Amino acid sequence: MKGVTHLYPNEQVASSVYEYASKNSLDLPKHILDHYQWAYDNDPEEADLMVSPLQAQTQVWIAKTLGSKRILEIGTFVGFSALTWAHAIEGHEDGKVITLEFNPKASKVARETFARTGTDKYIELIEGDARESLKGLHARKLPPFDLVFIDADKTSYVTYLEFILSHSEPGSTDRLLRPGGVIIADNILRRGLVADASAANPWHNTEKNRGEDRRVLDEFNKKMKSDKRLDTLLMPVFDGLGMARLVD
């Protein structure tokens, strides 16, 4: 394909570029970096479920650039990403992060982390099935969110998107996402498998290429692109970052 830029010749150069980019981007507070390191020290394999520090820096930059005050996160895990959102809204008296998590063990770690770091004044964690939690949130008739971040079970991405859009109708007084609000979805390329699952992809014959994840993520990406209410950009960074602005 014409115009495709092959940036880095090997893993060593790619890692060096990543580290250079992170060092020359906005700083993350010590308590956020400490929590990231703690997660890797305690369970390196599970810790891979977190966003990277550079992605966390990206999230902070996006939220601050948008002037976000209210953020909804679907998928807390141990709270690293929620800490970054809380950092982004610091200084706003009405700033709020609501984060949804299914796993009780992860929820416990996240709650303890928020309490220890003093970020629980910004963050509300709701434990349970996110599909039910979203219904409960809508029933509370809260002010609309400025940004929604989806980073949970991949097979439910389409369900989450459809719920957000159907409960953010133009003219509605109890919408989830405000007009001009942004949806960000993580892991939408799944190691590149969503775009190319052939044997040329080193992840072809792994767990990442089994189950419904790849099919649902492809459906999600196409829905983001085809919905006339969304201006969508799919970025081939990290594990694939889908971003959409709700037009109305």
MITI-935714 format. One record per atom (N, C-alpha, C, O): residue in three letters; y, z, x. Coordinates in steps of 0.1 Angstrom, whole numbers, padded with zeros to 4 digits, always signed. Last residue first. Layout:
N
ALAYZX...
//
This chain:
248
ASP+0151+0177-0233ASP+0158+0182-0245ASP+0154+0196-0249ASP+0159+0201-0258VAL+0138+0174-0208VAL+0151+0167-0211VAL+0158+0174-0222VAL+0170+0175-0221LEU+0124+0193-0184LEU+0124+0191-0199LEU+0138+0186-0203LEU+0148+0193-0202ARG+0112+0180-0155ARG+0124+0186-0161ARG+0123+0183-0176ARG+0121+0171-0180ALA+0085+0187-0134ALA+0090+0180-0145ALA+0102+0188-0151ALA+0102+0200-0152MET+0062+0183-0107MET+0075+0189-0112MET+0080+0181-0123MET+0080+0169-0122GLY+0034+0191-0088GLY+0039+0184-0100GLY+0051+0191-0105GLY+0051+0203-0108LEU+0021+0190-0057LEU+0031+0197-0065LEU+0036+0188-0076LEU+0043+0179-0073GLY-0006+0192-0036GLY-0001+0185-0048GLY+0008+0193-0056GLY+0004+0203-0062ASP-0010+0212-0018ASP-0022+0206-0025ASP-0018+0197-0037ASP-0026+0196-0046PHE+0017+0201+0001PHE+0008+0212-0001PHE-0005+0207-0007PHE-0012+0199+0000VAL+0027+0170-0015VAL+0029+0181-0005VAL+0020+0193-0009VAL+0016+0194-0020PRO+0033+0146-0030PRO+0020+0148-0023PRO+0022+0158-0011PRO+0020+0155+0001MET+0048+0153-0061MET+0050+0153-0047MET+0037+0155-0040MET+0030+0165-0042LEU+0058+0138-0090LEU+0046+0143-0083LEU+0048+0142-0068LEU+0049+0130-0063LEU+0082+0143-0114LEU+0080+0139-0100LEU+0067+0146-0095LEU+0066+0158-0095THR+0095+0134-0146THR+0084+0140-0138THR+0085+0134-0123THR+0088+0122-0121ASP+0111+0144-0174ASP+0114+0136-0162ASP+0105+0142-0151ASP+0106+0153-0147LEU+0099+0145-0207LEU+0098+0150-0193LEU+0103+0140-0183LEU+0099+0128-0184ARG+0096+0134-0232ARG+0106+0146-0230ARG+0107+0151-0216ARG+0115+0160-0213LYS+0077+0116-0231LYS+0091+0111-0231LYS+0101+0122-0230LYS+0112+0120-0227ASP+0049+0118-0211ASP+0056+0125-0221ASP+0071+0121-0220ASP+0077+0123-0210SER+0037+0106-0189SER+0039+0098-0201SER+0047+0105-0212SER+0052+0098-0221LYS+0036+0125-0168LYS+0043+0113-0166LYS+0046+0106-0179LYS+0057+0100-0180MET+0021+0145-0179MET+0034+0149-0174MET+0042+0136-0173MET+0054+0136-0176LYS-0003+0131-0184LYS+0005+0136-0195LYS+0019+0140-0191LYS+0029+0137-0198LYS-0011+0126-0158LYS-0008+0115-0167LYS+0000+0119-0179LYS+0009+0112-0184ASN-0017+0152-0150ASN-0007+0144-0143ASN-0002+0132-0151ASN+0010+0129-0152PHE-0038+0159-0168PHE-0025+0166-0168PHE-0014+0158-0161PHE-0003+0157-0167GLU-0058+0141-0161GLU-0052+0140-0174GLU-0039+0147-0175GLU-0029+0142-0181ASP-0062+0151-0135ASP-0058+0137-0137ASP-0052+0135-0151ASP-0041+0129-0152LEU-0071+0176-0142LEU-0059+0175-0134LEU-0053+0161-0135LEU-0041+0159-0136VAL-0095+0170-0155VAL-0084+0176-0162VAL-0071+0175-0155VAL-0061+0173-0161ARG-0110+0158-0133ARG-0107+0150-0146ARG-0095+0156-0153ARG-0087+0149-0158ARG-0111+0180-0115ARG-0105+0167-0111ARG-0101+0159-0124ARG-0090+0153-0124ASP-0125+0201-0130ASP-0112+0202-0125ASP-0105+0189-0122ASP-0093+0187-0126GLU-0151+0201-0139GLU-0141+0194-0147GLU-0127+0193-0141GLU-0118+0187-0146GLY-0175+0198-0112GLY-0169+0204-0124GLY-0159+0195-0131GLY-0157+0183-0128ARG-0165+0190-0078ARG-0175+0192-0089ARG-0168+0198-0101ARG-0158+0204-0100ASN-0150+0189-0056ASN-0152+0177-0063ASN-0162+0178-0074ASN-0167+0168-0079LYS-0151+0214-0044LYS-0138+0209-0050LYS-0139+0197-0058LYS-0130+0194-0066GLU-0176+0215-0033GLU-0174+0222-0046GLU-0160+0217-0052GLU-0159+0217-0065THR-0180+0183-0018THR-0178+0197-0018THR-0176+0202-0032THR-0176+0194-0041ASN-0179+0155-0009ASN-0192+0162-0012ASN-0191+0177-0011ASN-0199+0183-0005HIS-0151+0149-0004HIS-0159+0142-0015HIS-0171+0150-0019HIS-0174+0151-0031TRP-0134+0158+0015TRP-0138+0168+0005TRP-0147+0162-0006TRP-0150+0169-0016PRO-0128+0135+0030PRO-0137+0145+0036PRO-0142+0156+0026PRO-0152+0162+0028ASN-0128+0104+0014ASN-0122+0117+0014ASN-0132+0128+0019ASN-0143+0129+0014ALA-0145+0083+0014ALA-0135+0083+0025ALA-0128+0097+0025ALA-0122+0100+0035ALA-0160+0084-0008ALA-0166+0090+0004ALA-0156+0090+0015ALA-0159+0097+0025SER-0135+0091-0033SER-0145+0083-0027SER-0150+0090-0014SER-0145+0101-0011ALA-0114+0101-0048ALA-0126+0109-0047ALA-0138+0102-0040ALA-0149+0106-0041ASP-0082+0101-0049ASP-0092+0093-0042ASP-0104+0102-0040ASP-0104+0110-0031ALA-0066+0117-0066ALA-0062+0103-0063ALA-0073+0094-0057ALA-0074+0082-0060VAL-0081+0140-0067VAL-0076+0134-0079VAL-0072+0120-0078VAL-0073+0112-0087LEU-0085+0146-0040LEU-0096+0141-0048LEU-0092+0135-0061LEU-0098+0126-0066GLY-0066+0159-0025GLY-0065+0144-0026GLY-0076+0138-0035GLY-0075+0126-0037ARG-0070+0186-0030ARG-0074+0180-0017ARG-0074+0165-0017ARG-0081+0159-0009ARG-0057+0184-0057ARG-0070+0189-0054ARG-0076+0183-0041ARG-0086+0176-0042LEU-0034+0177-0069LEU-0041+0166-0062LEU-0055+0171-0057LEU-0063+0162-0054ILE-0023+0200-0080ILE-0026+0189-0089ILE-0032+0177-0082ILE-0036+0167-0089ASN-0015+0225-0070ASN-0029+0221-0068ASN-0032+0209-0076ASN-0044+0207-0080ASP+0009+0236-0095ASP+0004+0236-0082ASP-0011+0230-0082ASP-0017+0231-0092ALA+0038+0227-0113ALA+0023+0229-0113ALA+0018+0227-0099ALA+0021+0217-0093ILE+0067+0235-0130ILE+0061+0232-0117ILE+0046+0236-0117ILE+0042+0247-0122ILE+0092+0226-0152ILE+0078+0230-0151ILE+0073+0226-0137ILE+0075+0214-0133VAL+0125+0236-0160VAL+0116+0229-0151VAL+0102+0235-0152VAL+0100+0247-0152GLY+0151+0229-0185GLY+0142+0238-0177GLY+0131+0230-0170GLY+0129+0218-0173GLY+0165+0213-0202GLY+0168+0212-0188GLY+0159+0221-0179GLY+0161+0221-0167PRO+0162+0238-0227PRO+0166+0224-0224PRO+0170+0223-0209PRO+0178+0231-0205ARG+0138+0264-0218ARG+0152+0260-0222ARG+0153+0245-0220ARG+0146+0239-0212LEU+0107+0273-0231LEU+0114+0267-0220LEU+0128+0261-0225LEU+0128+0254-0235LEU+0101+0284-0256LEU+0096+0291-0244LEU+0105+0286-0232LEU+0109+0294-0223ARG+0123+0290-0285ARG+0115+0281-0275ARG+0112+0289-0263ARG+0119+0298-0259ASP+0134+0298-0309ASP+0125+0307-0302ASP+0116+0299-0292ASP+0104+0301-0291THR+0149+0279-0322THR+0156+0292-0317THR+0147+0301-0310THR+0152+0311-0305SER+0149+0244-0317SER+0142+0256-0320SER+0150+0268-0314SER+0155+0268-0304GLY+0161+0221-0309GLY+0167+0228-0320GLY+0160+0241-0323GLY+0165+0248-0332PRO+0131+0207-0296PRO+0146+0206-0297PRO+0151+0213-0310PRO+0145+0212-0321GLU+0105+0231-0288GLU+0110+0219-0295GLU+0125+0219-0296GLU+0131+0230-0297SER+0086+0245-0274SER+0100+0244-0268SER+0106+0231-0275SER+0112+0223-0268HIS+0060+0246-0281HIS+0068+0258-0284HIS+0082+0257-0277HIS+0088+0268-0275SER+0050+0222-0271SER+0050+0224-0285SER+0058+0236-0290SER+0062+0237-0301LEU+0053+0227-0243LEU+0060+0217-0249LEU+0061+0219-0264LEU+0072+0217-0270ILE+0034+0249-0239ILE+0048+0250-0235ILE+0057+0240-0242ILE+0067+0243-0248PHE+0010+0237-0248PHE+0016+0249-0255PHE+0031+0250-0252PHE+0039+0253-0261GLU+0007+0216-0230GLU+0008+0213-0244GLU+0014+0225-0252GLU+0023+0223-0261LEU+0003+0231-0206LEU+0014+0221-0208LEU+0017+0219-0223LEU+0028+0219-0227TYR-0020+0245-0212TYR-0008+0252-0209TYR+0004+0243-0211TYR+0014+0247-0217THR-0039+0224-0215THR-0036+0234-0226THR-0023+0241-0224THR-0015+0242-0234VAL-0038+0213-0190VAL-0034+0205-0201VAL-0030+0214-0213VAL-0020+0212-0220TYR-0049+0235-0175TYR-0036+0230-0172TYR-0030+0222-0184TYR-0019+0223-0188SER-0075+0244-0176SER-0066+0248-0187SER-0052+0242-0185SER-0043+0245-0194THR-0088+0238-0153THR-0093+0232-0166THR-0084+0235-0178THR-0086+0229-0188LYS-0077+0255-0134LYS-0073+0241-0135LYS-0077+0234-0148LYS-0070+0225-0153ASP-0063+0286-0137ASP-0075+0278-0139ASP-0072+0264-0142ASP-0065+0261-0151ALA-0031+0284-0122ALA-0042+0292-0127ALA-0054+0283-0128ALA-0056+0274-0120ASP-0002+0279-0120ASP-0011+0280-0108ASP-0023+0289-0112ASP-0025+0299-0106ILE+0028+0269-0130ILE+0014+0269-0134ILE+0006+0269-0122ILE+0006+0259-0114PHE+0059+0282-0138PHE+0051+0278-0127PHE+0036+0280-0131PHE+0032+0291-0135VAL+0089+0274-0154VAL+0075+0278-0156VAL+0067+0273-0144VAL+0067+0261-0141LEU+0123+0283-0158LEU+0113+0277-0149LEU+0099+0282-0153LEU+0098+0294-0155ASP+0138+0296-0177ASP+0144+0285-0169ASP+0134+0276-0161ASP+0136+0265-0159PHE+0127+0306-0209PHE+0126+0306-0195PHE+0134+0294-0189PHE+0135+0283-0195PRO+0146+0320-0237PRO+0138+0310-0231PRO+0138+0311-0215PRO+0147+0316-0210PRO+0143+0354-0248PRO+0151+0343-0244PRO+0143+0333-0236PRO+0133+0336-0230LEU+0115+0361-0270LEU+0123+0364-0259LEU+0133+0352-0256LEU+0131+0341-0261LYS+0097+0364-0292LYS+0110+0358-0294LYS+0119+0362-0283LYS+0131+0365-0285ARG+0071+0373-0293ARG+0081+0383-0289ARG+0095+0377-0290ARG+0105+0385-0290ALA+0056+0351-0296ALA+0058+0359-0308ALA+0069+0370-0305ALA+0075+0375-0315HIS+0054+0341-0270HIS+0062+0334-0280HIS+0065+0342-0292HIS+0076+0341-0298LEU+0036+0361-0260LEU+0050+0359-0254LEU+0059+0352-0264LEU+0070+0356-0267GLY+0013+0355-0274GLY+0020+0368-0275GLY+0034+0368-0271GLY+0043+0374-0277LYS+0007+0330-0264LYS+0009+0332-0279LYS+0017+0345-0281LYS+0026+0345-0289LEU+0002+0337-0238LEU+0013+0328-0241LEU+0017+0329-0256LEU+0029+0329-0260SER-0021+0352-0240SER-0008+0358-0235SER+0004+0350-0239SER+0015+0355-0242GLU-0040+0333-0247GLU-0036+0344-0257GLU-0023+0350-0253GLU-0014+0354-0262ARG-0040+0319-0223ARG-0037+0312-0236ARG-0033+0322-0247ARG-0024+0319-0255ALA-0046+0338-0204ALA-0033+0333-0204ALA-0030+0325-0217ALA-0018+0325-0222ASP-0063+0367-0210ASP-0064+0352-0211ASP-0050+0347-0213ASP-0044+0350-0222GLY-0048+0394-0190GLY-0056+0388-0201GLY-0057+0373-0200GLY-0052+0367-0191GLU-0018+0412-0184GLU-0032+0409-0180GLU-0040+0404-0193GLU-0038+0408-0204ILE+0013+0406-0173ILE+0005+0406-0185ILE-0009+0402-0182ILE-0011+0391-0177LEU+0039+0421-0155LEU+0026+0414-0154LEU+0018+0417-0167LEU+0017+0428-0172GLU+0072+0416-0148GLU+0063+0421-0158GLU+0050+0413-0157GLU+0050+0401-0158ILE+0097+0423-0123ILE+0084+0416-0127ILE+0077+0423-0138ILE+0075+0435-0137TYR+0119+0438-0117TYR+0121+0424-0120TYR+0108+0417-0127TYR+0110+0408-0135LYS+0109+0462-0111LYS+0121+0462-0119LYS+0124+0448-0124LYS+0131+0445-0134ASP+0089+0458-0092ASP+0085+0459-0106ASP+0097+0460-0116ASP+0095+0459-0128THR+0097+0458-0067THR+0100+0446-0074THR+0096+0446-0089THR+0098+0437-0096GLY+0091+0479-0050GLY+0103+0480-0058GLY+0106+0468-0066GLY+0117+0467-0072THR+0068+0478-0036THR+0079+0470-0030THR+0092+0471-0039THR+0102+0466-0035ARG+0051+0493-0052ARG+0053+0497-0038ARG+0066+0490-0032ARG+0073+0496-0024ALA+0050+0478-0075ALA+0055+0491-0075ALA+0059+0496-0061ALA+0070+0502-0060PHE+0038+0454-0066PHE+0052+0454-0072PHE+0058+0468-0072PHE+0070+0469-0070THR+0013+0464-0057THR+0023+0458-0048THR+0037+0457-0053THR+0047+0460-0046GLU+0002+0473-0081GLU+0004+0482-0070GLU+0014+0477-0060GLU+0023+0484-0055ARG+0000+0448-0094ARG+0008+0459-0099ARG+0012+0469-0089ARG+0023+0473-0088ALA-0018+0434-0077ALA-0005+0429-0079ALA+0005+0440-0084ALA+0016+0442-0079VAL-0041+0449-0079VAL-0035+0448-0066VAL-0021+0444-0068VAL-0012+0449-0061LYS-0046+0446-0107LYS-0044+0459-0101LYS-0037+0459-0088LYS-0027+0466-0085SER-0050+0418-0109SER-0039+0424-0116SER-0036+0438-0110SER-0024+0442-0108ALA-0074+0416-0095ALA-0062+0410-0089ALA-0050+0416-0095ALA-0040+0418-0089LYS-0091+0429-0113LYS-0090+0434-0100LYS-0077+0428-0093LYS-0070+0436-0086PRO-0088+0414-0137PRO-0083+0428-0137PRO-0082+0433-0122PRO-0072+0441-0119ASN-0077+0382-0141ASN-0086+0390-0134ASN-0081+0404-0132ASN-0070+0406-0126PHE-0056+0368-0154PHE-0068+0371-0161PHE-0077+0382-0155PHE-0083+0390-0161GLU-0021+0371-0156GLU-0033+0371-0148GLU-0045+0375-0156GLU-0044+0385-0164LEU+0013+0360-0156LEU+0001+0362-0164LEU-0012+0361-0155LEU-0013+0352-0147THR+0046+0373-0154THR+0035+0366-0147THR+0022+0370-0154THR+0020+0382-0158ILE+0080+0370-0156ILE+0068+0374-0163ILE+0056+0366-0158ILE+0057+0354-0158VAL+0109+0380-0142VAL+0097+0372-0139VAL+0086+0378-0147VAL+0083+0390-0146LYS+0144+0380-0147LYS+0131+0385-0151LYS+0120+0375-0147LYS+0122+0363-0149GLY+0178+0390-0147GLY+0167+0383-0140GLY+0154+0389-0144GLY+0152+0401-0145ASP+0202+0400-0155ASP+0192+0397-0166ASP+0180+0389-0160ASP+0173+0382-0167GLU+0215+0403-0131GLU+0213+0415-0139GLU+0202+0412-0150GLU+0194+0421-0153HIS+0207+0388-0102HIS+0209+0385-0116HIS+0206+0397-0124HIS+0194+0401-0124GLY+0198+0398-0078GLY+0212+0396-0080GLY+0216+0393-0094GLY+0228+0394-0098GLU+0169+0378-0075GLU+0176+0390-0072GLU+0191+0388-0073GLU+0196+0377-0069ILE+0154+0355-0079ILE+0163+0359-0090ILE+0171+0372-0087ILE+0178+0377-0095ALA+0139+0353-0056ALA+0148+0342-0059ALA+0158+0346-0070ALA+0169+0341-0070HIS+0123+0375-0056HIS+0133+0374-0045HIS+0143+0363-0049HIS+0155+0365-0047ALA+0106+0368-0077ALA+0115+0379-0078ALA+0126+0379-0068ALA+0137+0383-0071TRP+0092+0346-0065TRP+0101+0344-0076TRP+0111+0355-0078TRP+0123+0353-0081THR+0079+0361-0045THR+0089+0351-0041THR+0098+0347-0053THR+0110+0345-0051LEU+0062+0377-0060LEU+0072+0383-0052LEU+0083+0373-0048LEU+0094+0377-0047ALA+0046+0357-0072ALA+0055+0364-0080ALA+0066+0372-0072ALA+0077+0373-0076SER+0030+0350-0049SER+0040+0341-0055SER+0050+0347-0064SER+0062+0344-0064PHE+0016+0374-0046PHE+0024+0369-0035PHE+0035+0359-0041PHE+0047+0361-0038GLY-0002+0386-0064GLY+0012+0388-0066GLY+0021+0382-0055GLY+0033+0384-0056VAL-0029+0380-0065VAL-0025+0393-0060VAL-0010+0395-0059VAL-0005+0405-0053PHE-0027+0361-0094PHE-0036+0365-0083PHE-0031+0378-0078PHE-0030+0388-0086THR-0012+0349-0115THR-0006+0359-0106THR-0014+0360-0093THR-0008+0360-0082GLY-0007+0326-0137GLY-0016+0328-0126GLY-0009+0336-0115GLY-0002+0331-0106ILE+0022+0314-0146ILE+0008+0314-0152ILE-0002+0314-0140ILE-0005+0304-0134GLU+0053+0327-0148GLU+0043+0323-0139GLU+0029+0324-0146GLU+0026+0335-0151LEU+0086+0321-0158LEU+0073+0324-0163LEU+0063+0319-0153LEU+0063+0307-0149ILE+0118+0334-0152ILE+0107+0326-0147ILE+0094+0331-0153ILE+0091+0343-0153ARG+0152+0334-0154ARG+0140+0338-0161ARG+0129+0328-0157ARG+0130+0316-0159LYS+0171+0323-0138LYS+0172+0338-0140LYS+0159+0343-0146LYS+0154+0354-0144SER+0179+0297-0116SER+0169+0303-0125SER+0171+0318-0126SER+0173+0325-0115GLY+0194+0278-0103GLY+0201+0289-0109GLY+0192+0297-0118GLY+0197+0303-0128LEU+0183+0258-0089LEU+0183+0256-0103LEU+0192+0267-0110LEU+0195+0266-0122THR+0183+0269-0064THR+0191+0257-0066THR+0193+0255-0081THR+0203+0250-0085LYS+0165+0290-0067LYS+0179+0293-0065LYS+0188+0281-0067LYS+0199+0282-0073ALA+0141+0276-0072ALA+0146+0285-0082ALA+0161+0288-0080ALA+0169+0289-0090ILE+0139+0261-0047ILE+0140+0254-0060ILE+0146+0264-0071ILE+0156+0260-0078TRP+0137+0283-0028TRP+0148+0273-0027TRP+0150+0266-0041TRP+0162+0264-0045VAL+0113+0295-0036VAL+0126+0302-0037VAL+0138+0293-0037VAL+0147+0295-0044GLN+0096+0273-0032GLN+0098+0279-0045GLN+0111+0287-0047GLN+0118+0285-0056THR+0097+0271-0004THR+0101+0260-0013THR+0104+0265-0027THR+0114+0260-0033GLN+0087+0295+0004GLN+0100+0292+0007GLN+0106+0281-0002GLN+0117+0281-0006ALA+0061+0290-0006ALA+0069+0301-0011ALA+0083+0299-0008ALA+0092+0302-0017GLN+0053+0270+0011GLN+0055+0267-0003GLN+0063+0278-0010GLN+0071+0275-0019LEU+0053+0284+0035LEU+0063+0273+0033LEU+0064+0269+0019LEU+0075+0266+0014PRO+0032+0303+0029PRO+0046+0307+0031PRO+0056+0296+0030PRO+0067+0299+0024SER+0011+0289+0003SER+0015+0291+0017SER+0029+0297+0018SER+0036+0296+0009VAL-0003+0306-0025VAL+0005+0295-0020VAL+0008+0299-0005VAL+0007+0310-0001MET-0037+0318-0025MET-0023+0320-0025MET-0016+0307-0021MET-0021+0299-0014LEU-0063+0313-0020LEU-0059+0310-0034LEU-0043+0312-0035LEU-0037+0307-0044ASP-0069+0323+0004ASP-0066+0308+0004ASP-0061+0304-0010ASP-0056+0293-0012ALA-0079+0348+0000ALA-0064+0346+0003ALA-0060+0332+0003ALA-0048+0329+0001GLU-0106+0346-0001GLU-0099+0347-0013GLU-0084+0344-0011GLU-0077+0339-0020GLU-0110+0345+0027GLU-0115+0334+0019GLU-0107+0334+0005GLU-0102+0323+0001PRO-0099+0369+0038PRO-0094+0356+0042PRO-0098+0344+0032PRO-0090+0335+0029ASP-0092+0398+0028ASP-0102+0388+0023ASP-0097+0374+0026ASP-0091+0368+0017ASN-0075+0413+0045ASN-0085+0420+0037ASN-0096+0410+0031ASN-0108+0414+0030ASP-0058+0396+0059ASP-0066+0406+0066ASP-0077+0412+0058ASP-0088+0416+0064TYR-0047+0382+0038TYR-0056+0375+0047TYR-0064+0385+0055TYR-0075+0382+0059ALA-0032+0403+0026ALA-0042+0395+0018ALA-0052+0388+0027ALA-0064+0388+0025TRP-0014+0410+0046TRP-0024+0420+0041TRP-0035+0412+0034TRP-0047+0416+0036GLN+0002+0387+0048GLN-0007+0390+0059GLN-0018+0400+0055GLN-0029+0399+0059TYR+0015+0389+0023TYR+0007+0377+0026TYR-0003+0380+0037TYR-0015+0377+0037HIS+0028+0413+0027HIS+0018+0412+0016HIS+0009+0400+0019HIS-0003+0401+0017ASP+0046+0406+0047ASP+0036+0416+0049ASP+0025+0416+0039ASP+0013+0418+0043LEU+0062+0387+0034LEU+0053+0383+0045LEU+0043+0393+0048LEU+0031+0389+0052ILE+0075+0405+0016ILE+0067+0393+0011ILE+0057+0389+0022ILE+0045+0386+0019HIS+0088+0423+0032HIS+0077+0428+0023HIS+0069+0417+0017HIS+0057+0419+0014LYS+0106+0407+0046LYS+0095+0413+0053LYS+0084+0417+0043LYS+0072+0415+0046PRO+0117+0377+0029PRO+0118+0391+0032PRO+0105+0397+0038PRO+0095+0391+0036LEU+0120+0345+0044LEU+0114+0353+0033LEU+0115+0368+0038LEU+0113+0371+0050ASP+0146+0322+0052ASP+0137+0334+0055ASP+0132+0340+0043ASP+0139+0342+0033LEU+0147+0287+0049LEU+0152+0300+0045LEU+0142+0311+0048LEU+0130+0308+0047SER+0135+0269+0078SER+0138+0270+0064SER+0142+0284+0061SER+0141+0293+0070ASN+0124+0268+0103ASN+0137+0262+0101ASN+0141+0261+0087ASN+0150+0253+0083LYS+0098+0277+0102LYS+0108+0285+0110LYS+0122+0280+0108LYS+0131+0288+0109SER+0087+0257+0086SER+0088+0270+0081SER+0099+0278+0088SER+0107+0285+0082ALA+0088+0235+0104ALA+0095+0234+0091ALA+0097+0248+0085ALA+0108+0251+0080TYR+0071+0245+0124TYR+0085+0241+0127TYR+0093+0241+0114TYR+0104+0246+0114GLU+0047+0246+0110GLU+0053+0258+0116GLU+0067+0256+0119GLU+0076+0265+0117TYR+0043+0219+0104TYR+0044+0229+0093TYR+0051+0242+0099TYR+0060+0247+0092VAL+0041+0208+0129VAL+0052+0204+0120VAL+0054+0214+0109VAL+0065+0218+0106SER+0017+0219+0138SER+0030+0222+0145SER+0042+0219+0136SER+0052+0226+0137SER-0001+0209+0119SER+0002+0223+0120SER+0015+0226+0127SER+0022+0236+0123ALA+0001+0181+0126ALA+0005+0186+0113ALA+0008+0201+0112ALA+0017+0205+0106VAL-0009+0182+0152VAL+0005+0178+0150VAL+0010+0183+0136VAL+0021+0188+0135GLN-0035+0190+0146GLN-0027+0198+0155GLN-0012+0195+0153GLN-0004+0204+0152GLU-0046+0170+0130GLU-0044+0183+0124GLU-0034+0191+0133GLU-0026+0199+0128ASN-0028+0138+0136ASN-0040+0147+0136ASN-0036+0161+0131ASN-0024+0164+0129PRO-0006+0122+0131PRO-0018+0116+0136PRO-0030+0125+0136PRO-0041+0120+0135TYR+0015+0122+0102TYR+0010+0130+0114TYR-0004+0125+0118TYR-0012+0122+0109LEU+0025+0103+0083LEU+0034+0111+0091LEU+0027+0117+0103LEU+0034+0116+0114HIS+0025+0073+0071HIS+0015+0082+0076HIS+0021+0091+0087HIS+0024+0087+0098THR+0040+0062+0043THR+0043+0067+0056THR+0032+0076+0060THR+0030+0087+0054VAL+0040+0032+0024VAL+0033+0045+0027VAL+0035+0050+0041VAL+0033+0042+0050GLY+0049+0007+0022GLY+0059+0018+0021GLY+0053+0032+0023GLY+0060+0042+0022LYS+0022-0009+0006LYS+0034-0010+0014LYS+0043+0003+0011LYS+0043+0008+0000MET-0012+0000+0008MET+0000+0000+0000MET+0012+0000+0009MET+0014+0008+0018
//
